Amino acid sequence: MAFAETKATERFLRPPRLLSTDYLIIGTTLYGTTGKEKLYFSSETIRGRIAKPLAFFAHLRTDSNVQTVDGQTITLNRSQSASHRSAHFIRETIPDTHRLTGDSYNYHKRRLPITDYTVAALSVWPKDRLIFASPEAEGIYVGRLCQLRESVERSKEQADFKLNGTIPESVESMENLETETYPLKDYQKTAVALALNRSYALFMEQGTGKTAITISLLNVEATKHYKEHGVPYRVLVVMPAATLSNWEAEFDKFCTVPYHFEKIRGSKAERIVATALVNLGKHLRGKKITVGVISYDSFKNDVALFQEFPWDRVIYDESDKFKSSSTSRWKAIRKFRDHQEENDPEIGERLSMLKTLCLTGTPIVNSPLDLYTQWESLGFGESGFVNWKAFTDFHARYIDMQTGTGGSVKKFASLANVPLYQERIARICFRITCKEAGLNLPDRIHRLHEVEMTKKQTEIYDKLATQLFAEVEETLNRGGGTLEISNVLTKLLRLAQITSGHIKFDDTDKAVQIDPHNNPKIKALMDLLLDESRPKGEKTIIWSNFVPDIEGIAGALDLHNNNPARQGPKIKYVTYYGKTSPADKEKAIHAFNNDTETKVFISNPQSGGAGINLLGYNPENPQDIGETHWAVTEQGVTEINHTFTGRVFYFSRNWSMRDRLQSEARCHRLGTKIQVEYTDLLVPNTIDGEIISRVAGKKATADALQDVNAILKRLQATQK
């Protein structure tokens, strides 16, 4: 198996050292909770001898005659079941290997997960020493091996493109791939080729056009499907609620075939009707694609409903939304995946196997372990493992973190077997940055703007900090753990509330402003917004982690706008957060991008930080404002005569790298023409700086792990 040559893959794929009489028998066995058993390989190392050529395949028993993969006939003698140590040692290198009960020696018989890691390791076993106990076992093994080889070929195509700029040959034969108005770029065509007719992940940086790629992929798949079966290609898209309308607009732009589009939302009854309309009815005649889009939370609640319909492709947009294996979202996705895999032959209406597509620009959010659930959503065992424990045992290293009073807590320290982790990214994911894609976007400029707290704020901050650190110590001394650490970080965010000017006491339902008439951060923000030296066509996004901040900023703008004695022009703004209705959210995005007078967009990253476009103008219909703006960048001099988003402020933050990166990308994407300034308002020597530093560290780690160019270079060298 031609993996990239690293020490890890060399060790993992080292051929066994066998005696001339050593053989490996592979069968199948069920394992798991009653009623929910999963199929595994059963394996046994045993000795044998060459038999007469005319011997016939028989059931395994003492002195049975069986055939190897290459047709050689041997006799197995159970009375001589002891085998050479290295004959079964190779199986011990396979993750999640367990000894089978019933083996009197508990030594030679093993249960092996049916994953690509397993067949990769077993593929180095000499074919003339490999025996299958049943046609089913042979079929599963060969099928998995073919899938593995196909994924390796896919990684070679990715390597050829990223290192040499070579587009896969299959692109030339794709029908209805793109529209004349919106042609795809070379990297987008490559992404379609890699994901076509298979489960795959597009882990592409924000702004590289994942939605356009996905719709182009559906164009090609649906065209082929309709030719063969004469019925629409059934697609389910699960996404954050805020992006439902964005997908509808993107289908209008990029779909090349007749389609039906349905938003599945509203009451339970309305969602049932909408789901039925995606799958049934005369209105689907002549349609080549029928698409239902639904939010993650609605999908979680209605998963039993979606299980009953024969989908051809399911798409998880912003797949990092279910990164944790303990979340209810992931449990619903796993339930849907398992039902589709277990009952596929029983769903007579399905005309093709279900394929899954994951989309996100931030697949790694808190730790490298975030990829487990996203890989598993592609199919059982696609992470290389059959459960979370096996994955972490193989890929995670933990340390005991000591507390001040002698307690300890387990903390994730580092990723293990990194080359195999990166090799998997190269095989089943397409990862590309804006720079690699050659988008030549203008620069991002990051700045810090320091603000001093009032005396009252400082007193409250110091008192709460002392109290919280005492609570942290007590929590850790109780035994700690991941959950406790998460709670500690949440508590520490209360300090960030104080630096932003408000506080929520334990005995109150609502946060209160510490000094409503003297909030230093809001005053600093207003001064920056009223800076007369800024271009008149420039628009501004303000991100804040806390709703009281959004309300406080909006209140300050209202006070300014309604003040007859104000200095400077009115500042027209829109807000977009949890309390905003879906209809008003759509109006807010439209106003910010289309109304030349709406200059400020105020939101929190949890609501507006992903899946929406906040360029500050409409690329389809830019409004001439009667003056020209220009900027000098590495790409040369840029001139525009319309509005644009030129500034982004972070009033307050949380610990999430995803929220930061996704929110930064709302205005820095295809269509950005002038550099964007990102300014963090922070109080020095407080939790503000710690959060900024911690998130930057997470990004550096994630970038290093996802940079698979070294793996791709080694893979390409292996093929020469």
N, C-alpha and C positions, 0 to 999 in steps of 0.2 A: 504494500500500500504506500503510494508516493506522498507521504506527508512532508512538510518542510523539515529539513534536517536540523534538529536541535538536540541537545543532550537529553531533554525530557522525552521527545518523541523516539529518539534512538533507544533509550532505556525501556520505554513503554512497548516498542515494537520489536524488541530483540527476539530473534528466533529461538525456540527451545533447543536445548541439547538433549537429544533422545538416544536411547538404545535402539538397536535394530528391531526390537520386539515391542516397543511402546506405541500405543494407539490411543486416540481420543474418540469417545462415543458421545454424540450430542443428541439429546431427545428434548421433550418439552414437559413442563410441569406447571400446575397452577399453584399460586401462593397468594395469601392475603386474607382479609376478613371474609367470612362466609357471605356469599352473595355478591362480593365485590372483588373476587380473585382476579389477578392479572397473570398473563402467561409469561413464563420464564423458560430459559434453556435449562435442561438438566445435563450435567456432563459427568463423565467418568473416565479416568485413565486406567488402562488395563494392558496386559501383555497378550500377545497372540503369536501365531505362526502361519506361514503360507499354506493354503489349502489347495485341494485339487481344483483345476480350472473350471470344471463343470458344477462346482458347488453352487447351490441356490441360496438367495437371501432368506434368512430365517429369523424368527424372533430370538432375542438375546437370551441365551440360557447356557448352561455348562456345555462346552465343546460345540458352540454354535458357529455356523459358517455365515459370514457376512461380507459385504462388499464395501470397499473404500470409495472415495469420490471418483477416482480414476478407473474404477471397475475391477480393481484387484481383489481377489477373493482370499480371505484369511479365516483361520479358526481361532476363536477366543476361548480361553480356558479359565473359567471362573475360579477354579481351584488355585490358579496362579495369578490372582488379582493384584498382588504386590507389583508395583512398577517403579521405574527409575524416578528419583526425586524431582529432577528437572522436567519430567513429563507433565507433572501437574503444578509445578511452581509457577508456570506462566499464567495459570488461572488466578493465582493469588494476587497478581498485579492488576487484575480487572477490578474496578471499583464496585462496591456492593456485592462482593462474592460471599456466599454462605455455604457451609457444609450442609448436605442434605441429611435429614433425619432418616433413620433406617439403615444407614451404612454402619455396619458393625465396627468398622475401624474409624468411622467418622473422618475419613481422610481422602479417599479417592473420588467420592461423589460430591458434586458441587451444584448449587443453584446459581445461575448466572443471569443478570438482567439482559433483556433483549434491547440493546442500545448499540449505537455506532461504535462506542468505545469497545464493547465486547467483541463485535465482529472484526474490528480493526486488530485487536490483540490476537484473536483466533485465526485471522487470515494468514499469519506467518507460520501456522502449523502446516507441515508438509501434507499435500493433498493425498498422498498414498498412505497416510497414517490417520486419515479422518474418516469417521464412520457416522452415519445418521441412523438413529433408532426408528425413524418414521419418515415418510414422505413430507409430512407437515413440518417437521424440524428442518429438513433440508430446504423446503420452500421458503421458510422464514429466514433462514440463514442466508441463502442466496439472494433473497429480496433485499435484506438489510445491507448486504455487501454491495449490491448494485447501487442502492441509494447512497452509500458511503462513497463509492467511486464517482458517482455523479456529482456529489457535493465537492469532492476534491477537484473535479474538472471545472466546477463553477468557480472555485477559488483561483484556479489557473487563469480563467477568463478575467476575473477581477484583477489579478496580478498583471496580465497583459495590458489591461486598460490603464491602471493606475501608474504603471511603470513605463509603458511604451505608448499609451494613447490608442491602443488597438480596440476597436469596437467589435463585439462578438458577431460572427458571421450570420447568426440567426436573425439579426435585426433586419436584414435585407428581405426576408420572406414574411415579415409581419404585415398582416392586413389591417387597415383602418387604425394604424398606430397613432397618428397625430393629425391635427387640423392644419390647414394652410395658414391660418391666422396666428396660431400659437405653436410653432414647431418646437420640438424637443431639442435640447442640447445633447451633445455626445454622451456625457455622463448619465443623463436621464435615460437615453436609449439603452445604455449598458445596464442600468438598474432594472429596466423592464425585462431585458433578456435573462438576467440572473434570477428574477423572481417568477418568470413565466411558468405556469402549470405546476407549481410546487409551493409548499409552505416555506416562507422565507421572512427575513426581517430587513427593513430598510432603516438603518440607524444613521441617518443623514443629518448633518448640521442644519439648524433652523435656517429657513430662507432658501434652501436648495431646491424646493419644489416637490416635496414628497407627495402631495395631493395630486399634482399634475401627472406624476409618474404612475401613481396608483390607478387613476382613471384611464390612462393610456394602456396600462396592463389589462384592465377590464375590457377595453375596446377590442384588443387582440384575442383574449380568451373567449369573450362573448361571440365574436365573429365565428370562430372555429366551432364553438358549442352549438350555435344556431344552425350552422351548415349541417352538422351531424345529427341533430335531434329536432330541430324546428321549434324549439321552445326557448323562452328567455333564460339567460344566465342569472341565477338568483344570488344576490349579494346582500350581506348584512354588515353594516359598518357601526361599530361601537366607539363612542368618542365622548369627550367632555361636552356637557350640555351647551356651553357657550359657542361651540364650533358647528352646530347643526346647520345654521344658515350659510356658513362659509362653504360647506361641502356642496350645498345646492347651487351656489353661484359658480363654483369650480366645475361642476358637471356641465353647466351651460357653456362654459368656455372650452373644455377639453374633450368632451364626449363626442365621438364621431359616428355613433350608431343610434338608432331609435331607442329611447329608454323611458322607464317609468321611475319616478323618484317619490319617496314617501317618508315624511318625518313621523316617527313613531313616538308620540308624546301625548300629554293630556291625562285624562282619567284612565283608570284601568280598562274600562269598556272602550274608550277611544283608542287605546294602544292595541287592544285585541283586533278591532276593526282595521286599523292601519296595517297591522302585521298580515292580516288576511288579504288586504288589497295588494300587498307586495307579492303574494304568492298565487292568488286566485283571481279570476274574473275576465270578462270579455275585453276589458280595457288593455289587457296585456298582449292581445293579438298583434303581431307584427313587431313587437318590442324585442330587442335583442338583449337588453339588460333590464332587470327590475331590481331596484335598490331600496332597502330600508335602512334609515339611520336612526340611532337611538343613543341616549346617554348611558354612561356606565351604571348609574344608580338605577335607572329604569330597567336596564338589562339584568342587573342583579335581582331585581324584584320579579321579573317576568321570565327568568331563564327556563322554567318548565314549559312555557308557551313556545319559546324559540326552539326547544329541543324537538318539537313535533313536526317541524317543517324541514324540507330537504334542501338546505342551503348548499351552494356550490363553492362559495368563497366567503369567509368571514374576515373582516379587517378590524384590527384594534388600533385606533388612532391615539397617539400619545400613550403608548403602551406602558410607559413608566408609571402610569396611574395605578397599576396593580403590581408594583414591584415587590411588595412583601408577601411572603407565603402565608401570612396569618390574616390577611385582610379578607373581608366578605366579598370584595370584587373578585379577587383571585379564586376564592372558593366557588363562586358562580361560574367563572370561566373554566375552571377545572371540571366542574360538573357537566357543563356543556360539551367540553372536549371529550370527556370519557363516554358520554352518552352517544355522541356521534361516532366514535370509534367502535364501541361495542355493538351498536345497532345498525351500522351502515348497511349490511346486506338486507336488513328487514325493511328499510325505507325504499319501497319500490319506485317512488317518484324520482329519486335521485338518479341522475344519469352520469354523474362524474363524482369522484371522490372529493370530499371536503378539503379545501386548501385554506390555509391561514396566512395572513400577512400582518406583521407588527410594524408600526410606524412610530418613530420618535427621534428627536434630535439629541435627547439626553437620556440614553438607556441606563447609564450609571449615575445614580443620584446621590446616595449616601455611602454606598460601598460597592465593590465589584460583585458582591453576592446578589445585587439587584437583578442581574441578568437571568437568574434561575427561572423565575416564573415566566418571563417573556419567552425564553427558549422553550419551556414546557408547554406554553400555549400553542406552539407549532405542532405539538403531538406528544403523546406519552413517550418519555425517554429521550426527547430531542435535546435535553440538556446534557445527555450522556449518562444520566442517572435516573433511578426510579423514584427517588424521594429527596426531600430537602436535606435530611441527615447525611445521606450518602454524598450529596453534592458538597456540603460543608466539610465533611470528613476529608474529602479529597482536595478541595480548593481553599480551605480556610485554616488559618492558624490563629489560635487565641492565646492570650496571656492572662495571668491573674494579676489584676491591678490592686495593689495594697492601699488601704485607707489609713488615715492617720491614727486610728486606734486599734489597728491589728486585723481589721476585717479585710475581705477581698471580694472582687467582682471580676467576672470574665469579660474581656474586651477583645473585639476583633483587632488583630495586630497586622496581619499581612495576608496576601493571596499566595497560595501554594500552587505548584505546577503551572506557572504562568504561561509557558510556551503552549501547553495544550489548551489553555483557556483562550489565548489569542488565536490559535489555530482554528478553534471552533468559530470565533468571530469571522475569520476569513472564509470559512466554508458555508455558513448558513446566514450570514449577514453581509449587507453592503454598507460600508461605512465611508463617508466622504465629507470633508470639510468644505467651506466656501472657498478657501484658498486652493485646495486640491481641485475643486470643480472649475477653477479659473474664472470665478465670477468677478474678480477684481473690484470688490466692494470698497467704498471709501473707508478710511480709518475709523476705529473706535477710540475715543480719547476718554480716559478715566481720570477723574479728579476727586479730591476730598475737600469738603468745605466745613471747617470746624466751627462749632457753636458752643458757647458757654452756658451752662445751666444757671438758673437763678439760685439764690441762697436757699430758698424753700425746697426746690427740687433736689439740691445737693444733700440737704438734711434727710429728706425722705429716702433718697437713693442709698445713702450710707447705712441708714437704719435697716432697710429691707435687705441690702446686700449681706449684712451681718447675720440677719435672721435666716436667709436662704442658704448661706454656706453652712450654717448649723444644721439645717434640714438635710442638706446634701450628705453631710457626714453621717447623720443618723440613718438615712436611707441606705447608704453603702454598708454600714455596719450591720444592717438587718439581712445581709446576704447579697444584695445587689442583683444585677442581671440586666439584660438588654432593656426590658420594660422600665425598670427603675431609672436607668440612665436617660431614657427618653423623657420620663417625667421630670427629671432634674433639668434637662435642657429647656423643657416647656416652662418650668418655674423661673428659670433665668431670664426668659423673655419678658418677665414682669419688670425687670430692670430696664429693658429697652423701652417699655411703655413710659417709664418715668423720664428717660432722656428725651422722649417725644412730647412730654408735657401733660400726660394724663396717668391715672392710676385706677385700678379696680380693687376695692377692698373685698375681703372674703364675705362680709356681711351685707354687701350691696349687689344688686342685679346689674347695674350699669356703671361703666367707667365714668369718672369725673375729671374735669380739667383741673390741674393743680392750681393754675392761675389763669383764668379765662382771658384776662386782659394783658397778659405778659407771657407769651409762649415764644421763647427765643428761636426755636426751629421754624415756626410759622413766620416770624418776623424776617428771619434770614431768607426764607423761601420767597416771600413777597418782594423783598428787595431785588432778588435775582430775577424774578418774573418781570419786574418793572424796569429792568436795565434797558435804557434807551439806546444803547450801542448795538443791541441785537438786531438782526435783519427783521424787517416788518413781516415777511412771509413765513417766518420760523414758527413752528408749533412745538409744544412741550408735553411730555408725558410725565406724570408724577405717580410713582409707585409707593405704596405704604402697606405695611403688614397688618395694621390695625384699623378697624372701622372708625373708632373715635378720631384717628388722624384724618381720615378722609372727610369726616363731618366737620372737623375743625378747619381744614384747609378750605373746604367749600364755604364755610361760614365766613372766613377771612376774605375770600373773594367776593362774596355777597356784600360784606361790609364796605369793601373798597368800591364795588360797582355802584352801590346805592348812596355813596357819600357825595353830596353836592360839591364839597370842597376837595375832592380827591385830586391827587397829583398823578398825571398819566391817564391813558385811555382805559376804558372798561376792558375787562378780560373775560370774554365769553368762554364758558367751560362746560364739560359734561362729566358725569360720574358713572362708574361701572363697577358694581360690587354685589355682594350677596343680596342686598335689599332691592336691587334693581330688577324689574320684571324682564322676562325674555324680550318682549317687544321693545321696551325702552333701551335694552342693551343693543339691539340692532340699530335703533335710532342713534344711539351714542356713537357707534362705530361709523355709521353713515355720515353723521354731522362732522366728525373729526376729519374724515377723509375727503368730504365733498364741500363742506361749507367753509369758505375762506375766512369767515369771521370767528369760527370756533377754534380757539387757539390752545386750549388746555384739556387734556384727558386725565382724569384722576381715577385710579383703580388700585386694587390689590392684586399681586401676582397669582393668588389662588383662583381668582375669578377671571381676570383678563390677560393672564400671563402666557397663555398658550393658544395656538390655533387661529389667531385673528391677525389681521393686517392693520397696522397703525402707521403707515408711511406718511400720513398727513396730507395726502392728495390721492386722487383717483387715477391710476395709471391708464385706465381706459378713456378718461375724459378730463385731463388736467385743466384747471381753470387758470387762464391768464390773469395775473393780478396787476399787470401794468408796470412792473418793475423787474429787473433782472438781478438774480443772486448768483454769485460765483464763488468757487473755492478751488484752492490749489491742493492736489493730493498726489500720491505716487502715480496715479493713472493720468495725471495731467490737469488741465484747467477744465472745470465743469461749470456750465452756465445753465440756469433754469429760470423760467418766468412764472412759476407757480409756487404754491406753498409747499412746505416740507417739514418733517420732524427732525429738528436739529439738536434738541436737548432732552435728556431724560434725568429726572431727579429721583433718588431713593431717600424718601423721608424717614422710613424705618424698614427693618429687614427681619428675616427669620434665618434659621440654620440651613434651609434647603438650597442646595446648589441648583437643582432643577428650576425652582422658582426664579432664581437670579438669571440663569442663562436663557430660559425661555422668555422672560420678560424683556431682557436686553434685545432679543431677536425680533420683537414685534415691529421694530422700525428699521432694523439693520438686516436687509434681505434683498432679494431681487427687486429692483425698482428704487433702491436707495442711491441717491446721486451725490449727496454732500455728506461729509463726515459728521458723525454723531458724537456729542459730548455726554458722558455719563457722570453725574455728580452725586456723591454720597454726602448727605448731611449727617455729621456725627459729632458727638461730644467726646473729646479726647480723654483717654485713660478710663474709659467705661466699657460696658458690654458691647457698645456699637463697634468699636475697633476689633474686638475679639470675634464677633460674628463675621465681619468682612474678611479677616485673616483666615478663619476656619473654612469659609466657603471657597476662598481662593486656593487653599490647600487641597480641598476635595477635587476641584477642577483640574489641578495639576496631576493628581493621581489618576483621575479618569482619562485624561488626554493621553497619558503615557500607556495605559492599558489598551486603549482603543487604537493606538497607532500601530497597525499590524504590517506596516511596510517592510520591516525586517523579516517577518514571517513570509510575506509574499515574495521577497527577493530570494529567500532560501528555497521556497517552493519552485520558483521559476528556474533556479539553478539546478534543482533536482531533476527537472525534465530534460535538461540539455545533455 
